Amino acid sequence: MDGRAARIMVIEDDHDLMRLITHTLTAAGFQVIQAYGGQDGLRKVRLSRPDLILTDLAMPQMSGVEVIQRVKSDPQTQCIPCVAVTAFMWDSIAQCAGQAGCDSYLPKPFNAVRLLQEVAKYVALPAKLSARADAANRA
């Protein structure tokens, strides 16, 4: 990366969960782009080119599976990792999301540590978190 904080797009239709995820990520030093629903998310993906997309799967109007499918089928956005954030880990949903190009899953409910662990698989942690993680690993 170029020294800037990673941009993470959160596509979620639950305002409380959006606030929780946004607070956790911004407190960790990431830039967060909020999108309320799939259509809003797709529009903002094209404009902002985030480094990572966290998307709910069960949303009205446009599901997260459809969002992932459209992101992954567009040559300009297909390299953006997509993580499905969902309470529904049924085989059929996981299979559909996987076929659409989903890179990983984050099952609900989750805590801040688990969220940041999942994010760290795809984008570099901000320096302050990396230093804390290194210190914890040395201890």
N, C-alpha and C positions, 0 to 999 in steps of 0.2 A: 504494500500500500504506500501511499505517498505522504504519510505522516499525519493525515487527517483522521478524525474519528470515523470508524465504519458507520455507514448509513444502513439502518435496519428498518424495513417496512413491516409494519404490523397491520394485518388485515383482520379485523374482528368486528362483529356486530354487537357485542356485549360491552357497554360503556364502562362498567366496573372493571372487567378484566382488561380492557384497553388501558385504563388508568394504572392498574397494577403492573402490567408489562412495561408500559412507558416509563413509569417511575423507576422500576428495577434497572432498565437499560440505560436511562439517562443518568441515574446515580452511578452507574458503572463507567460512564464516560462515552457512551455511544450516542450517535444522532438517531432520533426516531422519527419516522414518517408514518403518520397515522392515516389509515384508510378504513372507513366504516362500510364494509361490504365489498363484494367482489368487483362490481363495476367501478367503484371509486378506486379500488386497489389497482386495477388494470390501467386506468387513466394515469394514476400517479406513478406506476412502474415505468411507463413510457416517458414521463417527464423527468423523473428523478434518478433513474437507474440505480436502485439501491444495491448494496453489497450482499444483502441477504433478505429473504422474504419469510416472515412467519405468518401463516394464514390458518384461520379457523377453517374447518371443512364444512360444517353445517351452518350455512348462512342462507337467508332468503334471497330470492332473485337470481343469484349466481353462487354456486357452491365453490368451496375452496378447490375441489378437484378440477372444476372448469377453469378456475384462475390459474392453477398450476399447468394445466394442459395448454392454455393460451400463452403463458409465459415461456414454456419450454418449446413451443412450436414456432416462436418468433425468433429469427436469427439474431436480432438485436438484443434479446433478453434471455435467450436460452441458457446462457452460462451462469445466470443468477441462481444460487442455491435456494431451494424452497423447502421449508420445514412445515409440516402439517401439525397444527396445534388442535388436538381434538379429545373429546371425552368418549368418542365412539371408535374403539379399536376393533371393530368387527372385521373379520377376514375380508368381506366383500368391499368395505370402504378402504381398507388398507391396500387391497389389490388394485382397486380403481385409482387410488392416489399414486401408487407405485407405477402403474401403467401410464399415468399422465406425466410422470417424470419427477415425482416427489423424491427429495433426497433423504429425508429423515422424518421421524415423528416425535412429537413431544406430547405425551398423554396428560390430560387434565385429570385431577388437579396436579399442580407442580409447585415447587417452591423456587425462590430466587436463585439458589445455588444450582438447581437442576436446569433452570432456564439459561443461566450463564454458561454452564457446561455445554449445553447444546449449541449455543451461539458460538462458543469458542472452537467448535469443530470446523466452522466455516469462515470466520473472520478473526483477525488478531484482537486479543484483549487489549484495552487501553493500558498504557504504561503503568498506571497506579495499580491495576489489578494484576498485571503480569508480575510486578515486583512482589506483591503480597503472596501470589501463588508460588513464586520461587522461594520466598522465605519459608512458607509453610512446608514446601517439599524438602528443604534443608533441615528443618526442625525434627 
